[in-house]
């Protein structure tokens, strides 16, 4: 079984320099995008809140959705078991098949999906526990992400 494990210093630097990508259902868009407030950094067109989930789904046509996070940090029990997932950069073929669905192609997700791009440094600013899953190049954070993002299609 492939697991996400705590990041190393070098992986943390890679994440900080990267653009992280999160795909959500368009039906959830209004629950994710927060009311505008304050100036946005360059490259962002909205503020979002991605609520952490347990990382598994029983939705049909999903492969290997029961993710395991090797999370030994029991000092933060309130958020234990709740994670938010990001692709590090544009996802590859396997990452799309595994996480979005077997009949989906990156760049043609259809109208039922919305893509959020977040600067890695913004994710690091709000998350203290980070994990990396190597088979699909995914960054996992414990807890929610709340901050600036670039949404496609735009708000």
C-alpha positions as CSV (number, residue, x, y, z in Angstrom):
1,X,0.0,0.0,0.0
2,X,1.3,3.5,-0.9
3,X,1.3,5.9,2.1
4,X,2.0,9.5,2.6
5,X,4.8,10.1,5.0
6,X,6.2,13.2,6.8
7,X,8.1,15.5,4.4
8,X,11.8,16.0,4.6
9,X,13.5,19.4,4.5
10,X,14.2,19.1,0.8
11,X,10.6,18.1,0.0
12,X,9.4,21.0,2.0
13,X,11.5,23.3,-0.1
14,X,10.1,21.8,-3.3
15,X,6.6,22.3,-2.0
16,X,7.3,25.9,-1.1
17,X,8.5,26.6,-4.6
18,X,5.7,24.8,-6.4
19,X,2.2,25.5,-7.4
20,X,-0.1,23.1,-5.7
21,X,-3.3,21.9,-7.4
22,X,-6.6,20.8,-5.9
23,X,-9.6,19.6,-7.9
24,X,-13.1,19.8,-6.5
25,X,-16.6,19.3,-7.7
26,X,-18.1,22.4,-9.3
27,X,-21.2,21.8,-7.1
28,X,-19.1,22.6,-4.0
29,X,-17.6,25.8,-5.4
30,X,-19.8,28.1,-3.4
31,X,-18.9,26.2,-0.2
32,X,-15.1,26.6,-0.9
33,X,-14.8,30.1,-2.2
34,X,-15.0,32.7,0.6
35,X,-16.4,36.2,0.5
36,X,-13.8,38.6,-0.9
37,X,-11.9,40.5,1.7
38,X,-8.6,42.4,1.4
39,X,-6.1,42.4,-1.4
40,X,-5.1,39.2,-3.1
41,X,-1.5,38.4,-3.9
42,X,-0.4,38.3,-7.5
43,X,-1.7,35.3,-9.4
44,X,-4.7,34.8,-7.0
45,X,-8.3,35.5,-8.0
46,X,-10.1,34.4,-4.8
47,X,-9.8,33.2,-1.2
48,X,-10.8,29.7,-0.4
49,X,-11.3,27.3,2.4
50,X,-10.7,23.6,1.7
51,X,-12.2,21.6,4.6
52,X,-10.1,18.6,5.5
53,X,-11.6,15.2,5.0
54,X,-10.7,11.7,5.9
55,X,-9.1,11.0,2.6
56,X,-11.3,8.1,1.3
57,X,-14.4,7.8,-0.8
58,X,-16.9,5.2,-1.8
59,X,-17.7,7.1,-4.9
60,X,-18.0,4.9,-8.0
61,X,-15.2,4.8,-10.6
62,X,-12.5,5.8,-8.2
63,X,-9.3,3.8,-7.9
64,X,-7.4,3.3,-4.7
65,X,-9.2,6.0,-2.8
66,X,-8.5,4.6,0.7
67,X,-5.4,6.7,1.4
68,X,-3.3,6.1,4.4
69,X,-1.2,8.8,5.9
70,X,1.7,7.8,8.1
71,X,1.0,10.4,10.7
72,X,2.9,9.8,14.0
73,X,2.2,13.3,15.3
74,X,-0.2,12.7,18.2
75,X,0.5,16.1,19.8
76,X,-2.2,17.7,17.6
77,X,-5.1,15.3,18.2
78,X,-7.9,17.8,17.3
79,X,-7.1,17.5,13.6
80,X,-5.8,13.9,13.6
81,X,-7.2,11.9,10.7
82,X,-8.4,14.9,8.7
83,X,-6.3,15.8,5.6
84,X,-6.4,18.1,2.6
85,X,-4.8,16.8,-0.7
86,X,-2.9,18.8,-3.4
87,X,-1.1,17.7,-6.5
88,X,2.4,19.1,-6.6
89,X,2.3,20.8,-10.0
90,X,0.2,19.5,-12.8
91,X,-0.8,15.9,-12.1
92,X,0.5,13.1,-14.3
93,X,-1.5,10.4,-16.0
94,X,-1.5,8.0,-13.0
95,X,-2.3,10.8,-10.5
96,X,-5.4,11.8,-12.6
97,X,-6.6,8.2,-12.9
98,X,-6.1,7.4,-9.2
99,X,-7.6,10.5,-7.7
100,X,-10.1,11.9,-10.2
101,X,-11.3,8.9,-12.3
102,X,-10.2,6.4,-14.9
103,X,-12.0,8.1,-17.8
104,X,-10.7,11.6,-17.1
105,X,-7.9,13.5,-18.9
106,X,-6.1,16.4,-17.4
107,X,-7.0,19.6,-19.2
108,X,-10.5,18.2,-20.0
109,X,-12.1,17.7,-16.6
110,X,-15.5,18.9,-17.9
111,X,-17.9,21.4,-16.4
112,X,-18.4,19.3,-13.2
113,X,-14.9,20.1,-11.9
114,X,-13.2,23.3,-10.7
115,X,-9.4,23.5,-10.3
116,X,-7.7,25.6,-7.5
117,X,-4.0,26.5,-7.9
118,X,-2.3,27.6,-4.7
119,X,1.2,28.8,-4.1
120,X,3.1,26.2,-2.1
121,X,4.4,28.9,0.2
122,X,0.8,29.8,1.1
123,X,0.0,26.2,2.0
124,X,3.2,26.1,4.2
125,X,2.0,29.3,5.9
126,X,-1.2,27.7,7.2
127,X,-0.1,24.0,7.7
128,X,2.4,22.8,10.2
129,X,2.1,19.1,9.4
130,X,2.9,18.1,5.8
131,X,3.1,14.7,4.2
132,X,4.2,13.4,0.7
133,X,2.8,10.5,-1.3
134,X,5.3,9.5,-3.9
135,X,3.3,7.4,-6.3
136,X,1.1,10.3,-7.5
137,X,3.3,13.2,-6.3
138,X,0.7,14.5,-3.8
139,X,1.2,16.9,-0.9
140,X,-1.1,16.1,2.1
141,X,-1.6,18.6,4.9
142,X,-3.3,17.8,8.2
143,X,-6.3,20.1,8.6
144,X,-7.9,22.7,6.4
145,X,-6.3,25.1,3.9
146,X,-7.6,28.7,4.1
147,X,-6.0,31.3,1.9
148,X,-5.5,32.7,-1.6
149,X,-5.9,30.7,-4.7
150,X,-6.4,30.9,-8.5
151,X,-9.7,29.3,-9.5
152,X,-10.3,27.9,-12.9
153,X,-12.9,28.7,-14.2
154,X,-12.6,32.0,-12.5
155,X,-15.1,33.3,-10.0
